[in-house]
Amino acid sequence: MPCAAAGPQLDGMTWPEVREAIDGGSTTIVIPIGGTEQNGPHMALGKHNVRVARLAERIAAQLGRTLVAPVMAYVPEPAGHMRFPGTISVSAEAFTGVLAGAARSLRQHGFRDIVLLGDSGDYQPLLRQLSERLNREWAGGGARVHHAAAYYQAAATDYPQLLRAEGMSQAQVGTHAGLADTSLMLAVDASLVRMQRLHEASPQTGVAGDPSRASAALGQKGVDLIVDKAVAAIRQSVGARR
């Protein structure tokens, strides 16, 4: 069976398929990084994991010759989220240690461009620091880590700007599990949203924003924007070193 039939997901491939993909020029791989955390009473704990996995697939498809590693689901979480059952937090050292080990493994197998794609804001500085550290360590060795900061920038800044331009207030858009977050989830996987509980959203239930007017249509605009911005930035970063 041709390697291409296996798809871009690393954990759906056999090792000969991975080797064939690398030998065939698929030397870029995306490591999606999510998080397992509370998202209010209306949205599942796996929001970040599912969202970054689906968007990573789209990004890889647009980039071409790009595989997608399994999602990193355990990340450092702010203390506020730990008040809600189900949130899982790990230390910064454990988080960066696992990512560094994964990146080194992928480099050993022949991947040359390793992209860190983080769906949450709290660990973005850690991703930047890790990419800088590994790039110093690997200087002159032919492989490089790329922190795709534009992905999170698009989700956290550009998409909310788009929503405000369409008449939504910042109080509705929010910063956590509000209209922006919930609309993205409805576009990516609506099964993770409990529509009957949208009215329960409040700061006391872990929400910053008002998801009551969230829709898949609004979310799709965000998905397209985030993917396009990320693809452009990754292409520029990968191309700049070649």
Residue, then its C-alpha position, 0 to 999 in steps of 0.5 A: m500500500p502506498c504510504a500516502a494512503a496512510g494519511p498524515q497522522l503518525d500514530g495511524m502509520t506503520w514504521p515502514e510507512v513513516r520511513e517511506a514518507i520521510d524518504g519521499g520528502s515528507t520531512t516536516i512534522v507538526i506536534p499539536i499541543g492541547g491541554t485537558e482543562q475545564n471549559g465551563p459547564h457547556m464544553a468538554l475538557g478536551k476542547h484544546n486537544v480536539r481542536v488542535a488535532r483537527l486544525a493540525e490535519r488541515i495545516a499539514a494538508q495545505l503545507g504538503r509533505t507534512l505529517v502530524a504527531p500525536v497530540m500532547a494532552y497534558v500541559p501546565e494549567p493555571a491554578g484557577h482551572m484546577r478548581f474544576p474537576g477533570t483539569i490535569s496539570v503537569s509541571a513546566e519541566a515535565f511538559t518541556g521534557v516530553l516535548a524535547g524528547a519527542a522532538r529529538s526522537l523525530r529528528q533522529h528518524g529524519f524529520r528536518d522541520i519540527v513544528l510546535l503548534g500550541d492551542s493554549g496561551d499559557y505555555q506559549p513562552l515555554l514553546r518559544q524557549l524550548s524551540e530556541r534551546l533545541n535550535r542552539e543544540w542542533a545548530g548546523g545539524g540540518a534539523r530545526v524546531h519552529h514555534a508556530a506562534a502565529y497559530y495562537q495569535a490568530a486564535a487569540t487576537d485575529y479571530p476575536q477582532l473578526l468577531r468584533a467587526e461583525g458586531m459582537s462585543q468583547a464581553q460576548v467574545g470572551t477569553h475562555a469558553g465564551l462565544a469565540d471558543t464555543s463557536l470554534m468548537l461547534a465548527v470542529d466537533a459540535s458533539l463536545v458542546r452541550m447547547q442546553r447548558l450555554h445559559e449556565a456560563s459565568p465566571q463562577t462556572g469557569v467561563a470568561g465570555d458569553p457563548s449564547r450566540a455561538s454558532a458553527a458558521l462563526g466558528q468556521k470563519g475562525v478555523d479558516l483564519i487560523v489555518d491560513k495564518a498558521v500555514a503562511a507563517i510555517r511556510q515562511s519559517v521553514g523556507a527561511r532556513r533553506 
